Amino acid sequence: MPKLSATDTAQQHLAERVRAVLGPDPRLTERYMFGSLAILLNGHILAGLRKDGSMMLSIGKEGNDAALQHSGVTQVVMRGRSMKGFVQVDADAAEADDALRFWLGTAERHVSTLPPK
């Protein structure tokens, strides 16, 4: 598991919470990507944990519009391009344990349908 610096406390806290929710799973790996700690499931991005405590989730194009109806959820935009199938969940929107489980479960249901890399 990659080590986070002491200055990244929001990211560290989120990473600990995510690890507790996901539990030990041999399909999961972690690495730094796009300036975030990425949680990968079978080699696919499940979640990107950002330094501000927010997270990017891979939820699939079919779940995108429904996810955007939730408070604190926005579309991921990279280099000016809207990334349908990826949403940004603000730290406040995943502060409650039930909310974190909901969002990680949503991402896991989608990503587990993808063939392993």
N, C-alpha and C positions, 0 to 999 in steps of 0.2 A: 504494500500500500504506500502510495506517495506520502511524504511528510509535508505538512503545511507549516508555514512560518508562524511564529508567535503573534505576528501582527494580523493574521487572517482569522481572528476569533469567530466572526460570524460564519465564515465558511467552515471552520473547524467544528463549530457547534452543529451546523447543519449536517456535515459529513457524519458525525457521531450519531445523530438522530436517524439519518438515512440508513446507516449500517445496522442500527438496532431494528429498524422496521424490516429491512430486507433479510437480515439474518445471514448465517453462513450458507453460501450457495456457490458451488464450484463453477457455475456459469458466469459469475460476476468477476469483473476485473476493474481496476482503477488506473487512470492515467491523466496527465494534464493535456488538455486540448482547448484551443481557442481562449486561453487565459482562465480556464475554469478546471476544477477537478471533475473529470468525467467518470461516471459509473457506466460501465459497458456490460451488456447482457449478450453473451454469445458473440462478442465483438461489435455489437451495434450500440450506439449511444442510447442509454436509458434516461440518464439525467446528467446535466451539467450544473455543478454547484458553484455558484459565483461568490466572490469575496464579500458582496453586500448581503449575503444570506438568501438571495433569491435563487431560483433554479430554472433551468431550461429543461423541458421534458419532450421526449419523442412520443407523440400520442397518435400519429397517423393522420392522414388527410381526412379520413372518414369521421374522426372524432374532433377535428379542429374547431368547427363552428360551434359545437356544443360547449367545448371548453372555454371559448371566448365569452360565453354568456356569464361566466363566474366573475365575481368581483376580484380584482387584483391579478387578472390573467390577461396577457397581451400576446400578440403575434410576435414571434421572433423575426427580426430583420437583421440580415448580415450583408454588409457592403451595399446597402440600399435595396436589397432584394428580400421580399417577403418570403419566409420559409414555411409554407403551409405544411402542417403536420408536426411542427415544433412550436410550443408555447412557452412563454416566460411566466412563471408564478412568483409573485412578489413574496418577500419574507413574511409579511403579515398574513398573506392568504394561506400560508402553510404552517403558521405558528402553532395551531392546535394539532395534537397528535392525530386525531381523526382525519383532519384535512391533509396532513402529510401522507397518511396511509392511503387516502383516496387518490391523491395525485400520483403517488408511486405505483399504486395498483393499476391505475388507468394506463400509465406508461408501460408497465410490465405486461399487461394484457396485449398491448399492441406489439411491443418489441419481441415478445415470445413467439409471435406468429412468423417472424422473419427467419429465413434459413441462416444457420450459423455461418460466420465468416471464417 
